[in-house]
Amino acid sequence: MLMRDEVDGLVEAWRTERPDLDVEPLQVLSRVSRLARHLDRARRTVFTRHDLEPWEFDVLAELRRSGAPYELSPGRLLRATLVTSGTMTNRIDRLAAAKLVGRFPDPADKRGVLVRLTVEGRELVDAALADLLSYEESILGAMSAVQRGELAALLRSVLSPLDEPARPQRG
């Protein structure tokens, strides 16, 4: 028996109401959108258990992934997290006040600073990541390793062109 979900119902309704349109993209993208909302809620729940906001996790995780000594310039952090300079400054200030990061002079640039993950920040992001991965594993638990790889490849092929920087138009 074929499993049905909410998206099947909305696709059928659109096919009835707008038979002139090809609503096939809804089969995939509505499911991706619904999944994204579920993941966002779960992410917030996990981070709340660790007294973290999603943006805090994003900054701490970027520092953690950078490898020892877990430090990056504010410019690198803002490019990685896609926020403005003012927003990143505010975020670094708040994380520093919470003693999750520290600011240190950049030895390669006398005017620059580096943002470094503290021991407390590293322990916090590590614990939050472990909880997040445990939850995400439960979502994918029914899928085989092969199915996970296939799904990852398919999603990559959809997402990759969207993530490419805009190319200038020739004209």
N, C-alpha and C positions, 0 to 999 in steps of 0.2 A: 504494500500500500504506500502511495506517495505521501510524504509529509507535507502539510500545508501550514502557512503562516499568515500573518497580517498582510504582508505584501501581496500574496496571491489574491486576496480579496480586493485590494485597491487597484491592482492591475486589471482584474476582471471588470471592475466598475468603470475604469477609464476606457477599456475596450468597448463597453456598452455605450457609454456616453459620448465618446469621441472615436468612432471606428475609422475616421479619416486619418488618425495619427498612429504612428508606430510607437507604442508605449513600451517596447521591449527593453530599452535602457533602464526602466524602473525596476525590472526583475533583479538587476545587479545593484544599481546605485542606491535604491531605496533601502536595500538590505545593508549596504555598507554604511549608509547614514544612520540607520537604526542601531547598528553595531557600535558606531562611533559614540552615540549618545549613551549606550549602556557602558561602554568602556570609560567614558568621561565620568559618569556617576561612580563607577567602581574605583576609579583612580582617586577621586575626591574622598571617598570613604576610607580607602587605605591611607592616604596622606593625613587625613584628620586624626586617625589613630596615632600618628606620629607628630601631631601638632604642626603639620606642614601645609602650606598652600601649594597648589600645583606649580606656580611660578618659582617658589623656593626650591622645590624638588628639581625643576628644570635647570636652575643655575648651579645648584650643588652637584647634580648629576653630570653636568658639563665639566665641572672642575674635576670630579672623581674620574671621569673617563679620560682625562688628559694625562693620567699617569703621574707618578711621584715626580716632583713634590706637589702635585695637584694645584697648580697655579696657572692663571691665564691673565692676559691684559683685559681691562674692561671692554675695549674695542672688540676683541675676539669673542668675549661673552655676549655682547649685544648682537654681533653677526650670527652667532650660533642660536640665539634665542629669539631673533627677529623682533627686537624691541628698539626703541629710540635711545639715544644717549642719555637723556634726562631720566627716562624710565629705568635704565640700567643703573645709573648713579643712585637713584632712590632704592633700588633693590639691594645693591651692594651695601648701602648705608644700613638698611634694615637687617640684613644678614650679619653685618659686622656688629651691630648693637646686640644681636642675639648670640654673639660669639661663635657663629658657625663659619665665618670667614674672617680673614685679616687682610689688611693692605700693607704692602711692603714696597720699598723702592725697587724700580726695575734697573738692574745693574747694566743693562744694555742701552738704557735711555734715562738720562739724569732727570728729565722732567716727568717720566712715566712711572706708573705704579703697576704692581701685579696683585691680583686677588688670589689669595691662597686659602684652601680649605683647611679648617682647623681639625684637630683630632675629633672634637665633638661633632663637627659638621660631617666628617667622614663616617663616623659611627651611625649618625642619624640617616644619612642617605643610603648607607649600606643596608640598614634595617628596613627602611621603607622600600627599597628595591627588592629585597627578599620577599616581603609581603606581597608586593605588586606582582612579582613573577609567580608566586604561588597561586594567586587569584587567576592570572592569565593562563596558567597551566590547567586550571580547572575548566576554563572555557574551552580549551583545545583538547581536553582529555579524550574525547571520543574519536579524535582524528588520528590516523596513523602518521608516522614520520614522513612517509611518502606523500600523503595528502597535505600535510602541513607545508612541505616543500613546494608542491604544485600550487597551493593557494598563495604562498609567498611570492612565487614567480609570476603568477597571474596578476596579483595586486601591484607588484613592482612594474609590470608592463603598462598598467593603467596610470600609476602615479608618476613614473619617471618623466614623461613629457610635461606634466604639470609642475614638477619641481625644477625643471630647467630654467635658468634665468631668461628673461625676455630678450629675444634677439632683435636688433634694430631692423626696421623695415627697409628694404632696398627700393629705391624709386627714383 
